[in-house]
Amino acid sequence: MGMPCVIYGENHGYLAHTLMGEAGAQWIIREANERQRASYVECLLSKFFCRATLSYAKFLSEQWDEAYRTGQYRNWDFGAASQEVATIAAFGLFPRNGTILDAGCGSGSDAVFLATLGFRVKALDASSVALDLVKGKAAKAGVRVEAIHADATKMPIDDASIDFALDRGLLHNLNDNDGVAYGRELARVLKQGAGLLLRGARISYNGNFNPITVERLRATFTESQFSIGPLIPITMVSGADKDPTLDGVIVRIQRR
Ligand SMILES: C[S@@+](CC[C@H](N)C(=O)[O-])C[C@H]1O[C@@H](n2cnc3c(N)ncnc32)[C@H](O)[C@@H]1O
């Protein structure tokens, strides 16, 4: 047995998935509800002992589905387009007639807002419950958003078909390996010169978040394929009643 590893129920998967790499560790799962606990255990079994039937993809989407079903998603979602996206739109800096990908779109506030401005929008998320929220918002706004239920490390999107991408809170929830796979997928789907507006936590909170740092960005977005702009600290806002702010960072990544 290795060192005991504690998984707290509040984390959204990246931590659990990372720690699962520590074969032989002793697992202590705290504060998770029964359903999350069962997911963790089944996932561990499937990873190391090939006994459980729950695949990682299913584990991933069930975790997030739960957050969208129970309303826990208000811990990061405040129900309106983000100020960063609204500002870029106000200055006309999104590519005209472009296709925009919102990776890890959640309930789709940014995605639907951009669709109302006439952009073609692909909203991708691992949670089908989140995508139902996206579809509801789009229908209410009378716009079309293409909802894609997929893992961002394997996007069902054509090569070089995206003019601009958004990520608010996806990369900071991926472990290092999945982050690298995600970066590879972005390199494939982004057109030459396309930008990625990335926002995420700059520090870890009680083990939640795999923070966005210069080192992490260099590992995720290879020098030969991407340029990485300066990391600018921002305060990210959520819809949480208690403590609705997060020490975040915003950065412009560009496909070479
Ligand atoms: C913190 S939330 C942010 C949602 C949205 N961007 C926002 O700002 O409200 C992270 C989102 O990423 C999604 N997600 C997490 N891992 C994913 C993966 N591997 N592939 C696709 N989506 C994923 C979750 O379902 C969740 O909706």
The ligand as a MOL file (V3000), in Angstrom:
LIG
                    3D

  0  0  0     0  0            999 V3000
M  V30 BEGIN CTAB
M  V30 COUNTS 27 29 0 0 0
M  V30 BEGIN ATOM
M  V30 1 C -16.3750 24.4730 -14.8600 0
M  V30 2 S -17.4530 23.9170 -16.1030 0 CHG=1
M  V30 3 C -17.4640 25.3400 -17.1730 0
M  V30 4 C -18.6800 25.3830 -18.0760 0
M  V30 5 C -18.8030 26.6520 -18.9220 0
M  V30 6 N -17.6760 26.8310 -19.8000 0
M  V30 7 C -18.9750 27.8700 -18.0370 0
M  V30 8 O -18.1070 28.7380 -18.0410 0
M  V30 9 O -20.0060 27.9240 -17.3400 0 CHG=-1
M  V30 10 C -16.5130 22.7480 -17.0230 0
M  V30 11 C -17.3080 22.0880 -18.1220 0
M  V30 12 O -16.4480 21.2100 -18.8380 0
M  V30 13 C -17.1350 19.9920 -19.0980 0
M  V30 14 N -16.1090 18.9460 -19.2150 0
M  V30 15 C -15.2880 18.4710 -18.2560 0
M  V30 16 N -14.4440 17.5560 -18.7580 0
M  V30 17 C -14.7240 17.4750 -20.0810 0
M  V30 18 C -14.1830 16.7440 -21.1540 0
M  V30 19 N -13.1640 15.8960 -20.9930 0
M  V30 20 N -14.7230 16.9170 -22.3790 0
M  V30 21 C -15.7390 17.7850 -22.5820 0
M  V30 22 N -16.2850 18.5090 -21.6010 0
M  V30 23 C -15.7970 18.3570 -20.3680 0
M  V30 24 C -18.0800 19.8040 -17.9340 0
M  V30 25 O -19.1760 18.9960 -18.2400 0
M  V30 26 C -18.4760 21.2470 -17.6280 0
M  V30 27 O -19.6290 21.6250 -18.3220 0
M  V30 END ATOM
M  V30 BEGIN BOND
M  V30 1 1 1 2
M  V30 2 1 2 3
M  V30 3 1 2 10
M  V30 4 1 3 4
M  V30 5 1 4 5
M  V30 6 1 5 6
M  V30 7 1 5 7
M  V30 8 2 7 8
M  V30 9 1 7 9
M  V30 10 1 10 11
M  V30 11 1 11 12
M  V30 12 1 11 26
M  V30 13 1 12 13
M  V30 14 1 13 14
M  V30 15 1 13 24
M  V30 16 1 14 15
M  V30 17 1 14 23
M  V30 18 2 15 16
M  V30 19 1 16 17
M  V30 20 1 17 18
M  V30 21 2 17 23
M  V30 22 1 18 19
M  V30 23 2 18 20
M  V30 24 1 20 21
M  V30 25 2 21 22
M  V30 26 1 22 23
M  V30 27 1 24 25
M  V30 28 1 24 26
M  V30 29 1 26 27
M  V30 END BOND
M  V30 END CTAB
M  END
